Amino acid sequence: MQHLVPKQAFFTKGVGKHRKNLQSFEAALRDAGIAQFNLVKVSSIFPPGCKIVSRKSGLAQMASGQIVFVVLAEARTNEPNRLVSAGIGLAIPREGDRFGYISEHHGYGMTEKKTEDFVEDMAASMLAETLGIEFDPDTDYDSRREIYKMSGQIVTTRATVQTAEGDKNGLWTTVVAAAVFII
């Protein structure tokens, strides 16, 4: 039996606007460079040994129409000036034979920085729990980040976030952020 375990992944984001909801989503996917694929949403595990590559390198390995597994966050609005955000967080353990976590969040009213911290914190917290790192979940993220770093068990955290304000004329505005897996 063949296992579908991704060997590589890249992170991308995009924003799109259109008078029709679905077409604004398509425009956001196009901006992110992934509109030409059949996207299949998957959950939050970053495979052991999976290499992070650039968007350009990842896209060069893929073909239009290909079925592609993604962790996808998306948010849409047609309310003028409403802030929408979509973010993907990642936390990878030091030990390369262990899996990491990807988190996704989409919502309203959060700035890019707040969304970055939120998704990065979610991914790091899920990994920390799996690794048995003790921390108080009620402390602020900066304090927990120091605990994670001092443990020496979490080697990489990152976030990919897209925010946008709803179009002033009421066009649909969609934001997406994605972790794209390459098998």
Secondary structure, DSSP 8 states (H G I E B T S, - for coil): ------SEEEEEEEEEEESSHHHHHHHHHHHHT-TTSEEEE--SEE-TT-EE--HHHHHHT--TT-EEEEEEEEEEE-STT-EEEEEEEEEEESSTTS-EEEEEEEEES--HHHHHHHHHHHHHHHHHHHHT----TTS-HHHHHHHHHHHT-EEEEEEEEEEEE--TT--EEEEEEEEEEE-
